[in-house]
Amino acid sequence: MGHEDKLEQSSHGRRSRESGCFTSPPSGEVGGEVAGRRQTLRIPDTAFEVLGSGRLAHIVTLNPDGSPQMSCVWVGVDDGEIVLASLPRNRKVRNIERDPRVILSIETGRKGRNGLDEYLVVAGRGRVVQGGAPEVLQRLAHVYMGPTAKFPPMPNPPPGFVIRIEPQRFSGNGPWND
């Protein structure tokens, strides 16, 4: 099943569990090794909601000299991983190909119980998959731009790159820390 089959738009252009726009978080908990492969950290329901809220995320990757590189990106969730896409092989793509360590942050627009602005921080490991970017961007456009959005805004866009982030730690200020 390709990304286009899994990332269906909801009738309101917003991602939600009920709409099936993105897959639900996996039911597995934090795990070590299972049959020789590392289990992915389960995305808490509260973090899943933020990742599907249509708010811009900030991804930080590492440049070759070790300095941080930050980009604003659209994000979604697919099979327990955070997904984003890029048409060109830009700096963030090249950085993740070389060093998979990433940090992602998103403000929720709400106040937490402590009175401070809520924000989610996800530390993880990214991997770059060639192709599939136009399909992922189109699905995300329905969330970020509206249900009738057409994106990328060009005929026959290049296949681009899909970045899949395996979450390793959730932090920030919000209920995902409870």
C-alpha positions, 0 to 999 in steps of 0.5 A, spaced: 500 500 500 503 506 497 502 513 501 497 515 497 492 509 499 494 510 507 493 518 507 486 519 505 483 526 506 478 527 511 471 531 509 473 537 513 481 537 510 483 536 517 487 529 520 484 525 525 483 518 527 476 518 525 477 520 518 483 515 517 487 521 514 493 518 517 494 511 520 493 511 528 499 510 532 501 503 533 499 500 540 506 498 542 509 501 547 517 503 548 521 497 547 528 495 545 529 489 541 524 485 538 526 479 533 533 483 531 529 490 530 528 496 534 521 497 536 519 504 535 517 509 541 509 509 541 506 516 539 502 518 545 495 520 543 496 527 545 502 528 541 498 524 535 493 530 535 498 535 535 502 532 529 495 532 525 493 539 527 495 542 521 500 547 525 507 548 522 513 544 525 520 546 525 525 541 524 532 541 526 538 537 522 545 537 523 550 541 517 556 537 516 560 542 520 555 540 526 551 547 526 544 546 526 539 547 520 532 549 521 526 548 516 519 550 517 515 544 515 508 540 514 508 534 518 503 528 518 503 521 521 504 514 518 505 507 521 507 510 527 512 515 524 512 522 523 512 524 515 514 530 511 516 531 504 521 535 499 521 536 492 528 538 491 534 534 495 535 540 499 539 541 505 535 538 510 534 532 506 542 531 505 543 532 512 539 527 514 542 522 509 548 524 512 546 524 519 539 521 521 539 525 528 533 530 528 529 534 532 522 537 531 518 542 535 511 544 534 507 549 538 499 547 539 496 554 540 494 553 547 496 554 554 498 548 558 495 547 565 501 551 568 499 557 564 505 556 559 504 555 552 504 548 550 509 545 545 511 538 543 518 536 542 520 530 538 527 527 538 528 522 533 532 518 527 530 520 520 531 516 514 530 519 507 526 515 502 526 517 494 520 518 491 513 519 493 513 526 495 508 529 491 503 524 494 505 526 501 505 533 499 498 533 496 495 529 502 498 534 507 496 540 503 489 538 505 490 539 512 495 545 511 491 549 506 484 546 505 480 540 502 480 543 495 488 545 495 492 542 489 499 542 491 505 541 489 502 547 484 505 544 478 504 539 473 508 533 473 512 535 479 519 531 480 518 525 485 522 528 490 523 525 497 519 523 503 522 523 510 520 518 515 522 520 522 522 514 528 520 518 534 525 516 540 523 521 545 517 526 546 518 532 551 516 540 551 510 543 555 504 539 554 500 532 556 505 528 552 509 529 559 504 526 564 
